[in-house]
Amino acid sequence: MAAASRLREFGDLVSLAYEGIEDQRRWKSLMASLSRETGSRDAALLIASPSMPGMYYLVTDNEDPVATGRVHVDGVMSVNPLLELPQPQPISVDELMPDGGFLRSTLYRRFLQPLNIRYLLSCDVLRSELVCAVLALERNADQPPFTTREKDLLALIAPHMARAIRLREQHARGGYMLRFFEEAMAKLSIACVVLDARGQVASMNERARELLTDPHLLSVRTGRLRTGDAIDGRALTRAIDLALAAHRNRCSSQRGVGLQLGTGKGAGVFDIVVRPLVADQMLESGEQPAVIVYINDSRQSAICLDPAVLSGMYGLTRCEGQVASLLARGLSLDEVADALDVSINTVKTHLRGIYDKMGTNRQSQIVARLNHSTARLL
């Protein structure tokens, strides 16, 4: 009876994995079932792009707003060894980081210990240069460590999860990778609009949804990207038509068109790049993405960089990170001093520390480097 019960439980887990091909919400149900079956605090499926730091997609049954909040998860991801260390078989984090390395790590001391999380068990589902998918279980400090039983269950589920992810990718035409891409563009404050082969808007990122709200400038109407009365949109129309033709003809040499749209008063409002997405032999559907339109609002202020990320990336102190973040936004030294409520001499002292750690003695170079830094993705 016990064996039959375990077989049914495993069958239910596998069913949830494959049901997620069409309805990804079923994977959250799978995580909840895994938690119950393994006596875990929670279970999670993490899908990330090793080539794009800060890009990830998390499925978990944890409803704690602190543990699953963006700030906390971003912090965990910035120091997460699971993305860098291959785990072809289920392994505990204490085995990955032996001799007390895990308990001394920033991951544990800064992010997990305050939430009473002590034990982690994880296993690769997929791992390549493009994507890394990991199944992970967590237990509290007052729970026992994970055993062979939990390792065996993860080892059985992982290949089914891998196949389900691949099938979902085919089903959604790479939908989850598109979400990674859209999120990265949003973090760069760049609006991203994807058009299908008919020129209809197929998807857009959050930044585009925020930006395309003014019918007098630029918006989506009748399913298409349209300019309003205040802007001459003929150049955009020509660029989209050219990109659609390149997509249809599989013209990979067509890199795209860059243009600026303004109000006719000499002031540019939008910087735009229109690029064709050239189909390969595997994707023949007429609904596949055909054109991508990048839109930058020329009126927006500089990108806001997280001082904590800058501190970790460049070895800055907390105060130096705050100064660097404000300089990257275009503030003068006097404005930085006002914003931080410190003297101008204090700001200059912090600036000298930034110079030493970033290897330059010019403020303009600091600003340029920060605004091109991958810190924008975090």
Buried (B, 14 or more C-beta within 10 A) or exposed (E): EEEEEEEEBBEBBBBBBBBBBEEBEBBBBBBBBBBEBBBBBBBBBBBBBBEBBBBBBBBBBBEEEEBBEEEBBBBBBBBBBBBEEEBEEBBBBBEBBEEEEBBEBEBBEEBBEEBEBBBBBBBBBBBEEEBBBBBBBBBEEEBEEBEEEBBEBBBEBBEBBBBBBEBBBEEBBBEBBBBBBBBBBBBBBBBBBBBBBEBBBBBBBBBBEEBBEEBEBBBBEEEBBBBBEBBEBEBBBEBBEBBBEBBEEEEEEBEBBEBEBBBEEEEEBBBBBBBBBBBEEEEEEEEBBBBBBBBBBEEEEBBEBBBBBBBBBBEBBEBBBBBBBBBBBEBEBEBBBBBBEBEEEBBEBBBEBBBEBBEBEEBEEBBEBBBEBEBBBB
